[in-house]
Amino acid sequence: MSHLQGKTAVITGGNSGMGYEAAKKFSDLGANVVITGRNKEAVAQAAETLGVVGIVADQANLHDIDELVSQVKKAVGSVDVLFINAGVAAFAPVEHMAEDQFDNIMNVNFKGAFFTLQKFLPILREGASVINLSSINAYTGMPNTAVYAASKAAMNSLTRTAAYELAPRNIRVNSVNPGPVNTAIFGKLGMPEEAIKEFASAMQDRIPLKRFGEPEEIANLVAFLASDEASFITGAEYNIDGGINVNPLLQ
């Protein structure tokens, strides 16, 4: 199975979690892969392990995005697949959300993602695939996630608009909305370890399949959307959440 053979893919935030697994999957399917991330050491280690190109770039920094596009153009030329995966999360009630937290979430998850797409457009090939990483939090109204959820809802809105605007170039744009997934992001929420365990346990009980997703499962869906097998899919949002969003009223 090599349905990405010969394609060039760029994955932001590809040094860990779902981005890392997507990079591994893409590479296994024959793609030439470029990963990005903010942490120089993490990017270098991931790139060496995966056998891909690693470029340090902060998605919240527009200058970094410009430099990223320039380096990608020099390294690989045009791009067939752009997986805008980099993101951050910080949870707090509306009344306690600080301005710097708000700005950081929106700058990475939406502003940075928006301009990543914009600035890559000149080197996206005709018929390219863009996949935006969103979240089911865009819909759930989960307490303490107002800003994070808003940033992901904005990404889904961008997906629909960009899909229409880029259709004349046959560029497809889709969103992937994961539910709870086993990644290191839970350890970055600023919560005590015991609180994280309680949160994870309570969340797992609400999932019909009674488990968290695995990064590899998200990567499988992303790889499908990146491939020509999804050639008639654009402007779509795919929930991949173990069923948690099927009927929240009964959970």
C-alpha positions in Angstrom: 0.0 0.0 0.0 1.7 3.2 -1.2 -1.1 5.6 -2.1 1.0 8.6 -1.2 4.0 7.5 -3.3 5.9 10.4 -4.7 3.8 13.1 -3.0 5.4 15.8 -0.8 3.8 16.5 2.5 4.3 19.2 5.1 3.1 18.5 8.7 3.1 21.4 11.2 3.7 20.2 14.8 5.0 16.9 13.4 7.6 16.3 16.1 5.1 14.7 18.6 1.6 13.2 19.1 -0.8 13.1 16.1 1.6 15.0 13.9 4.4 12.6 14.5 2.2 9.6 13.8 0.9 11.2 10.6 4.5 11.8 9.5 5.3 8.2 10.1 2.2 7.0 8.3 2.8 9.3 5.3 6.4 8.2 5.1 5.3 4.5 5.2 2.9 5.2 2.3 5.7 6.6 0.2 5.5 10.4 0.7 8.4 12.7 1.1 7.7 14.4 4.4 8.7 17.7 6.1 7.8 18.2 9.7 7.9 21.4 11.7 7.8 22.3 15.4 8.9 25.0 17.9 11.4 22.9 19.8 14.7 22.5 18.0 15.8 19.4 19.8 12.4 17.7 19.5 12.2 18.4 15.8 15.8 17.2 15.2 15.2 14.0 17.1 11.8 13.3 15.4 13.2 14.0 11.9 16.2 11.7 12.5 14.0 8.9 13.9 11.4 9.1 11.1 14.0 9.8 8.3 12.2 13.0 7.2 13.1 16.7 6.8 12.7 18.7 10.0 12.4 22.5 10.1 12.1 24.6 13.2 9.2 27.0 13.0 6.7 28.6 15.4 3.2 28.6 13.9 2.3 31.6 16.0 5.1 33.7 14.4 4.3 34.9 10.8 8.0 35.5 10.1 8.7 31.9 11.0 5.9 30.8 8.6 7.5 32.9 5.8 10.9 31.3 6.5 9.3 27.9 6.6 7.7 28.3 3.2 11.0 29.6 1.8 12.9 26.6 3.2 10.3 24.1 2.1 10.4 25.6 -1.5 14.2 25.2 -1.5 14.2 21.7 -0.1 11.3 20.0 -1.9 9.8 22.5 -4.4 6.0 22.2 -4.5 3.7 20.6 -1.9 1.0 18.0 -2.4 -0.3 17.7 1.1 -0.4 20.3 3.9 -1.5 19.0 7.3 -2.0 22.0 9.6 -1.7 20.1 12.9 0.2 22.3 15.3 -1.9 23.5 18.2 -2.0 24.3 21.9 -4.6 23.9 24.7 -5.2 25.8 27.9 -8.4 25.2 29.8 -10.0 27.8 32.2 -13.5 29.1 33.0 -14.5 32.2 31.1 -14.1 34.3 34.2 -10.5 33.2 34.7 -9.1 33.2 31.2 -6.2 35.5 31.1 -5.5 37.7 28.0 -2.0 36.1 27.4 -3.6 32.7 27.4 -6.3 33.8 25.0 -3.7 35.3 22.7 -1.5 32.3 22.7 -4.3 29.9 21.9 -5.7 32.0 19.1 -2.3 32.9 17.7 -1.3 29.3 17.3 -4.6 27.5 16.7 -6.2 30.0 14.3 -4.2 33.0 13.3 -1.1 30.9 12.8 -3.0 28.1 11.0 -4.8 30.6 8.8 -1.5 32.3 7.7 0.2 28.9 7.3 -2.5 28.1 4.7 -2.3 31.5 3.1 1.5 31.5 2.8 1.7 28.0 1.4 -0.8 28.6 -1.3 1.8 29.7 -3.9 3.7 26.4 -3.6 0.6 24.1 -3.3 0.3 22.0 -6.4 -2.9 21.8 -8.5 -5.0 19.1 -6.8 -3.2 19.4 -3.4 -4.9 18.3 -0.2 -5.1 20.5 2.9 -6.1 18.9 6.2 -6.8 21.1 9.2 -6.7 19.6 12.7 -9.7 20.8 14.6 -11.6 19.1 17.5 -15.0 18.0 18.6 -14.7 20.8 21.2 -15.8 23.1 18.4 -19.3 21.7 19.1 -19.5 20.2 22.6 -19.8 23.3 24.9 -17.4 21.5 27.3 -16.8 23.6 30.4 -13.4 25.5 30.6 -12.7 25.2 26.9 -14.3 28.4 25.6 -11.3 29.9 23.9 -9.8 26.5 22.7 -13.2 25.5 21.3 -13.6 28.9 19.6 -10.2 28.5 17.9 -11.2 25.1 16.6 -14.7 26.3 15.5 -12.8 29.0 13.5 -10.7 26.4 11.9 -13.8 24.5 10.7 -15.3 27.7 9.3 -12.0 28.3 7.5 -12.1 24.8 6.1 -15.5 25.4 4.5 -14.6 28.8 3.0 -11.2 27.8 1.8 -12.6 24.6 0.2 -14.9 26.8 -2.0 -12.3 29.4 -2.8 -9.6 26.8 -3.7 -11.8 24.5 -5.7 -10.8 26.2 -9.1 -7.3 24.8 -8.4 -8.7 21.4 -7.4 -7.2 21.9 -4.0 -9.3 20.0 -1.4 -9.6 21.3 2.2 -11.0 19.2 5.0 -11.1 19.1 8.8 -10.4 16.3 11.2 -12.2 16.6 14.6 -10.6 14.2 17.1 -12.2 13.5 20.5 -10.0 12.5 23.4 -6.7 11.0 22.1 -3.7 9.6 24.0 -1.2 12.3 23.5 1.2 14.3 25.6 -1.0 17.4 25.4 -2.9 16.4 28.6 0.4 16.9 30.5 0.6 20.5 29.1 -2.7 21.7 30.6 -1.1 23.1 33.8 -3.2 20.6 35.9 -1.9 18.5 38.7 -1.2 14.9 37.7 -4.0 13.5 39.9 -6.5 16.0 38.4 -5.5 14.9 34.9 -6.1 11.3 35.9 -9.5 12.1 37.2 -10.4 14.1 34.2 -9.2 11.4 31.8 -11.2 8.7 33.8 -14.4 10.8 33.7 -14.0 11.5 30.0 -13.4 7.9 29.1 -16.6 6.9 30.8 -18.5 9.2 28.5 -17.1 7.6 25.3 -19.4 4.9 23.9 -16.3 2.8 22.9 -14.9 3.3 26.5 -11.4 4.3 25.5 -9.4 7.2 24.2 -8.3 7.2 20.6 -4.7 6.5 19.6 -2.6 8.9 17.5 -2.2 6.2 14.9 -6.0 6.1 14.4 -6.0 9.8 13.6 -3.1 9.4 11.3 -5.0 6.8 9.3 -7.9 9.2 8.6 -5.5 12.0 7.8 -3.6 9.8 5.3 -6.9 8.9 3.6 -7.9 12.5 3.2 -4.4 13.3 1.9 -4.6 10.6 -0.8 -6.3 10.6 -4.2 -8.7 8.0 -2.8 -10.5 11.1 -1.2 -10.5 13.0 -4.5 -14.2 14.0 -4.3 -14.1 15.1 -0.6 -13.7 18.8 0.2 -15.1 21.2 2.8 -15.9 18.2 5.0 -15.5 17.7 8.8 -14.7 14.2 10.1 -15.4 13.4 13.8 -13.1 10.7 15.1 -14.1 10.4 18.7 -15.2 6.9 19.7 -18.8 8.1 19.5 -18.7 10.7 22.2 -20.5 13.3 20.1 -23.3 10.9 18.9 -25.8 11.7 21.7 -24.3 13.8 24.5 -27.7 14.2 26.2 -27.7 10.5 27.2 -24.2 10.5 28.6 
